[in-house]
Amino acid sequence: MTKKILVQLFLLAGAGIVSAAETVAPGSSMAAAVFFGNTLIASGIGVGIAAGGCGIGMGLVIGSALQGIARQPELQSKLQQNMFIGFALIEAQVLYALFLAIIFIFANPFAVKIAG
C-alpha cells in the first residue's frame, strides 16, 4: 500500500515539475522550474492535509455537540452557539493554509534567489 502511495506522489511531483518547466520564462534556469513545481506540489499537499484535518475536527465538534444536546436538551442554544464558534475557528485554519499556499505560488519571497 505504501509503495502505491509513494509511486503516486512521485508521479505527481514529476507532473508538477514538467508543467512548471513549461510556465517558466525561456531565459530562466531549470532550477527555477523545479523550484516552482515543488512549490505547487507542496502547496497542494499542505492545503489537502489542512482540509482533511478540518473535516475530522468538524466531525468531532458536531458529534460532541449532538451528544451534549441529547444528554441535556435544555442547553441546546448554548451548545449550538459554541459549536458554530468552534466551526469558525476550525475553518479559519484551512483558510490560513490556503492563503499561505496562494502566497507561495504567486508571490514567493524565495523565488528571486532561485531565478537570479
N, C-alpha and C positions, 0 to 999 in steps of 0.2 A: 504494500500500500504506500509506504513512504517513497519507494523508488518511483512509483507512478506520479506522485505529487512533485517530487524533485524534477522529473523529466518535464512535467508541465510548466514548472517555474522556469526552467532553463529555456524552454521553447518560448515562453512569454518574454523572457529577458532578451532573447535573440530577436524576436519580432520588434520589441521596443527599440533596440539599438539600430536595426535595419531601417525602421521607419524614421528614426531620428536622423540617420545619416542623410536621408533624402530631404529633410527640412532645414538642415544647416546650410549656411551660405557656401557657395563654391570655394571661396578663398580660405575658409576655416579649416582647422585641423580635424583629424578623425577623433582626437581626444575630446573635442567639444561635442561631437556627435554621440560618442559613448557616454559622456557625462550627461547629456540631455536625455538620452534613452534611459539611463539608470535613474535619473530624476523622475521621469514619467512612471517607471515601474515602482519606485519607492513611494511615490505619491499615491498611486492606485492601491498598493498593498496597505499603506497606512490608513487611508480612508476606509478600506474594506474591513480592517481589523476594528477600527473605531465604530463603524456601523454595526458590526457583529456584536461588539460589547454593548452597544446601545440597545440592541434588540434583546439581549439577555437581561440587561438591567431593567428595561421597561417591563419585561415579563415578570421579573421578580417583584417589582413595585406593584404592579396591578394584582398579582397573586396575593401578596401580603395585604393589600387594601381590601380585596374581596373577602379574605379570611377574617379580617378585623370587622368588616361590616356584617358578616354572617354571625360573628360572636356577639357584637353589640350594635344592633341596628340603630339605636338612638344616636350614635356617633357618626352616622353616615356623612353628614355635611362636613364635619371636621376632617374625616379621613379622606374624602374626595378632594378637599382643598389641599391637604398635604400631598396627596398623590399627584395632583396637577403641578404643584411646585417641584416635586421630585422629577416629573417628566420634563419640565423646562430645564432643570439643571443637567439632566442626563443628555437631553438633545443638544444643549449648548456645547458639550464636549465634542460631539460629532461635528458641529459647525466649526469649532476651533480647528479640528483636524482638516476639515475641508478648506478653510481659509488658508491654513498653512500650506496645504498641497497646492493651492492655486498660486500662492506667492512663490513657492519653489519652482513651479512650472513656468510662470510668466515673468517674474521679476526676481530671479535667483541672484542673491548677492555674490555667490561664488563663481558665477558664470564668466565674469570678467577675467578672473585669474586663469581659468581654463582656456578661454578663447585667445587671451593675449599671450 
